[in-house]
Amino acid sequence: MPDRRDPPPTDEGWYALHDFRTIDWDAWRDAPERQRQRALGEVVDHLEARLAVEDADEGESALYSVLGHKADLLLVHLRPSSADIGALERQFERTEFAAFTERETSFVSVTEASGYSERARDYFEGDLDENSGLANYIQTRLKPTIPDATHVCFYPMTKRRGEEHNWYGLSFEERAEQMDAHGDIGRDYGGKVVQMITGAIALDDWEWGVTLWGEDLLDMKDLLYEMRFDPSTSRYAEFGQFCRG
């Protein structure tokens, strides 16, 4: 019988929805001014309530204008349950403004922390003071604060499972070593780029979603360019469509 690979322990936090919308500008221009003003007033009230998280006990929401042709708007919602996320979708669809939009794509996932590092394993094994710096850091991964940043970038990714390069065929130790080196690159951009990793296995078509925030899109470009040369990316990562706003 072939050896079974050990998966890292994971802990999950809030559910996440990335909702990409395009606006039907022809329909919007053709609509009577009174209807447009009514639709705008209603959707502004709706979004302000969502940004204030009036619909749940905790969570985060943000709205972005998307650069390029892939969408016009990006709504990001973080909520404690999948039911909360589903309710947000239905509430938006009931607004008059929603009739002027079309969902280009969406991504459903959940905030996630994994136990690849030795220190993180202390957290998962219960050997860590809940008030320690590491425990607090992991909680910020599970219940993140969306930063008030100028730019956002989102992309989905999956670890490769090919005949030559199979991430899931590596031993736990090999994966942990590669993830540690990969994380070193990200830490070099601390203060410039904030990231949120969300897990999507069984929730969406890709395995993870990566959301980056920063004041300069070039910082995100530099970070991802440098990571392209890291073996955990060059050998084992596949990426979906990038969207930025």
C-alpha positions as CSV (number, residue, x, y, z in Angstrom):
1,M,0.0,0.0,0.0
2,P,1.4,3.4,-0.9
3,D,2.4,5.8,1.9
4,R,-0.3,8.2,3.0
5,R,0.7,11.8,3.0
6,D,-0.1,13.8,6.2
7,P,-2.2,16.9,5.5
8,P,-1.4,20.0,7.7
9,P,-4.0,20.8,10.3
10,T,-6.2,23.7,9.4
11,D,-8.5,26.1,11.3
12,E,-11.3,28.0,9.6
13,G,-12.9,31.3,10.4
14,W,-15.3,33.5,8.4
15,Y,-16.9,32.6,5.1
16,A,-15.9,34.9,2.2
17,L,-17.7,36.0,-0.9
18,H,-15.9,37.8,-3.8
19,D,-18.8,39.1,-6.0
20,F,-17.8,40.6,-9.3
21,R,-20.4,42.7,-11.1
22,T,-20.7,44.5,-14.4
23,I,-23.1,47.3,-15.0
24,D,-25.4,47.4,-18.0
25,W,-24.5,50.9,-19.0
26,D,-26.9,51.0,-21.9
27,A,-29.8,50.0,-19.7
28,W,-28.7,52.5,-17.1
29,R,-28.5,55.4,-19.5
30,D,-31.9,54.5,-21.0
31,A,-33.6,54.4,-17.6
32,P,-35.6,57.4,-16.5
33,E,-33.8,59.8,-14.2
34,R,-36.3,59.2,-11.4
35,Q,-35.7,55.4,-11.6
36,R,-31.9,55.9,-11.5
37,Q,-32.0,58.1,-8.5
38,R,-34.4,55.7,-6.7
39,A,-32.1,52.8,-7.5
40,L,-29.0,54.6,-6.4
41,G,-30.5,55.8,-3.1
42,E,-31.7,52.3,-2.3
43,V,-28.4,50.5,-3.2
44,V,-26.3,53.1,-1.3
45,D,-28.4,52.5,1.8
46,H,-28.1,48.8,1.3
47,L,-24.3,48.9,0.9
48,E,-23.8,51.3,3.8
49,A,-25.6,48.8,6.0
50,R,-23.5,45.9,4.7
51,L,-20.3,47.9,5.2
52,A,-21.4,48.6,8.8
53,V,-22.2,44.8,9.2
54,E,-25.7,45.5,10.4
55,D,-26.8,42.1,9.2
56,A,-24.5,40.0,11.4
57,D,-22.8,39.9,14.8
58,E,-19.4,40.2,13.2
59,G,-17.7,40.4,9.9
60,E,-16.3,42.7,7.3
61,S,-17.4,44.1,3.9
62,A,-15.8,46.3,1.2
63,L,-16.7,47.7,-2.2
64,Y,-14.2,48.4,-5.0
65,S,-14.2,49.7,-8.5
66,V,-12.5,47.2,-10.8
67,L,-9.9,48.3,-13.3
68,G,-10.1,46.8,-16.8
69,H,-12.9,44.9,-18.6
70,K,-13.4,42.0,-16.3
71,A,-16.0,43.7,-14.1
72,D,-17.1,47.1,-12.9
73,L,-17.6,46.4,-9.2
74,L,-16.2,44.0,-6.6
75,L,-18.1,43.3,-3.4
76,V,-16.1,41.5,-0.7
77,H,-18.0,40.0,2.2
78,L,-16.7,38.2,5.3
79,R,-19.3,36.6,7.6
80,P,-19.5,33.9,10.3
81,S,-21.6,31.5,8.4
82,S,-22.5,30.4,4.8
83,A,-26.1,31.3,5.6
84,D,-25.0,34.9,6.2
85,I,-23.3,35.0,2.8
86,G,-26.3,33.5,1.1
87,A,-28.5,36.1,2.7
88,L,-26.3,38.9,1.5
89,E,-26.5,37.7,-2.0
90,R,-30.3,37.6,-1.9
91,Q,-30.6,41.0,-0.3
92,F,-28.5,42.6,-3.0
93,E,-30.6,40.9,-5.8
94,R,-33.7,42.4,-4.3
95,T,-32.4,45.9,-4.8
96,E,-33.6,47.8,-7.9
97,F,-30.0,48.5,-8.8
98,A,-29.2,44.8,-9.1
99,A,-31.4,44.7,-12.3
100,F,-28.8,46.9,-13.9
101,T,-25.9,44.6,-13.1
102,E,-24.8,41.1,-14.1
103,R,-22.6,38.8,-12.1
104,E,-19.5,38.1,-14.1
105,T,-18.1,35.6,-11.6
106,S,-17.9,35.0,-7.9
107,F,-15.7,33.1,-5.5
108,V,-16.9,31.4,-2.3
109,S,-14.3,30.4,0.3
110,V,-13.5,30.5,4.0
111,T,-10.6,32.2,5.9
112,E,-8.0,29.7,6.8
113,A,-4.8,29.1,8.8
114,S,-2.7,26.0,8.4
115,G,-0.2,24.3,10.6
116,Y,2.9,23.9,8.4
117,S,5.3,25.7,10.7
118,E,6.5,24.2,14.0
119,R,5.1,27.2,16.0
120,A,1.7,26.9,14.3
121,R,1.5,23.3,15.2
122,D,1.7,24.3,18.9
123,Y,-1.5,26.3,18.3
124,F,-3.3,23.3,16.7
125,E,-2.1,20.9,19.4
126,G,-3.4,23.3,22.1
127,D,0.1,24.0,23.5
128,L,-0.1,27.8,23.0
129,D,-1.3,30.5,25.3
130,E,-4.5,31.9,23.7
131,N,-3.2,35.4,24.5
132,S,0.2,34.8,22.9
133,G,1.4,36.8,19.9
134,L,1.1,33.8,17.6
135,A,-2.4,32.9,18.8
136,N,-3.5,36.5,18.2
137,Y,-1.8,36.5,14.8
138,I,-3.7,33.3,13.8
139,Q,-7.0,34.9,14.9
140,T,-6.3,37.8,12.6
141,R,-6.0,35.3,9.8
142,L,-9.3,33.7,10.7
143,K,-11.2,37.0,11.4
144,P,-9.3,39.6,9.3
145,T,-9.8,43.3,9.2
146,I,-10.2,44.5,5.6
147,P,-7.6,47.3,5.4
148,D,-8.4,50.8,4.2
149,A,-6.1,50.5,1.2
150,T,-6.2,52.2,-2.2
151,H,-5.9,49.0,-4.3
152,V,-7.0,45.4,-4.1
153,C,-6.0,42.4,-6.2
154,F,-7.7,39.0,-6.2
155,Y,-6.8,35.7,-7.9
156,P,-7.7,32.0,-7.3
157,M,-5.0,29.3,-7.2
158,T,-4.6,25.6,-7.0
159,K,-1.6,23.4,-6.2
160,R,-0.5,21.3,-9.1
161,R,-1.2,17.6,-9.2
162,G,0.6,16.6,-12.4
163,E,2.6,13.4,-13.2
164,E,5.9,15.3,-12.9
165,H,5.1,17.8,-10.2
166,N,2.5,16.8,-7.6
167,W,2.3,19.0,-4.5
168,Y,0.2,16.4,-2.7
169,G,2.8,13.7,-3.4
170,L,5.4,15.5,-1.4
171,S,6.1,14.6,2.2
172,F,4.8,16.9,5.0
173,E,8.4,18.0,5.7
174,E,9.0,19.0,2.1
175,R,5.8,21.0,1.9
176,A,6.5,22.7,5.2
177,E,10.0,23.7,4.0
178,Q,8.7,25.1,0.8
179,M,5.9,27.0,2.5
180,D,8.4,28.5,5.0
181,A,10.6,29.8,2.2
182,H,7.5,31.1,0.3
183,G,6.4,32.9,3.4
184,D,9.8,34.6,3.8
185,I,9.2,36.4,0.5
186,G,5.8,37.7,1.6
187,R,7.2,38.9,4.9
188,D,9.7,41.0,3.0
189,Y,6.7,43.0,1.8
190,G,5.2,43.6,5.2
191,G,3.9,47.2,5.5
192,K,3.5,47.3,1.7
193,V,1.1,44.5,0.9
194,V,-1.5,42.9,3.2
195,Q,-2.8,39.4,2.2
196,M,-5.8,37.3,3.0
197,I,-5.7,33.6,2.2
198,T,-9.1,31.8,1.9
199,G,-9.6,28.1,1.4
200,A,-12.0,26.9,-1.2
201,I,-11.6,23.1,-1.5
202,A,-15.2,21.7,-2.0
203,L,-16.5,25.3,-2.0
204,D,-15.3,26.5,-5.4
205,D,-13.4,25.4,-8.5
206,W,-10.0,26.5,-7.2
207,E,-8.4,25.4,-4.0
208,W,-7.6,28.9,-2.5
209,G,-8.3,32.5,-3.1
210,V,-5.7,35.2,-2.5
211,T,-6.7,38.8,-1.8
212,L,-4.0,41.4,-1.7
213,W,-4.3,45.0,-0.5
214,G,-1.8,47.9,-0.9
215,E,-1.3,51.5,-1.7
216,D,0.7,50.8,-4.9
217,L,-0.2,48.1,-7.5
218,L,3.5,47.9,-8.3
219,D,4.2,46.5,-4.9
220,M,1.8,43.7,-5.6
221,K,3.4,43.1,-9.0
222,D,6.9,43.0,-7.5
223,L,5.7,40.6,-4.8
224,L,4.1,38.2,-7.2
225,Y,7.0,38.5,-9.7
226,E,9.5,37.5,-7.0
227,M,7.3,34.6,-5.9
228,R,7.2,33.2,-9.5
229,F,10.8,32.1,-9.0
230,D,10.0,30.3,-5.7
231,P,9.8,26.5,-6.3
232,S,6.5,26.3,-4.4
233,T,5.1,28.5,-7.2
234,S,7.2,27.7,-10.3
235,R,6.7,23.9,-9.9
236,Y,3.5,23.5,-7.9
237,A,1.1,26.5,-8.4
238,E,-1.5,27.2,-11.0
239,F,-3.4,30.4,-11.2
240,G,-6.8,31.7,-12.4
241,Q,-7.8,35.1,-13.6
242,F,-6.4,38.1,-11.9
243,C,-8.7,41.1,-11.1
244,R,-7.6,44.3,-9.5
245,G,-9.3,47.5,-8.4
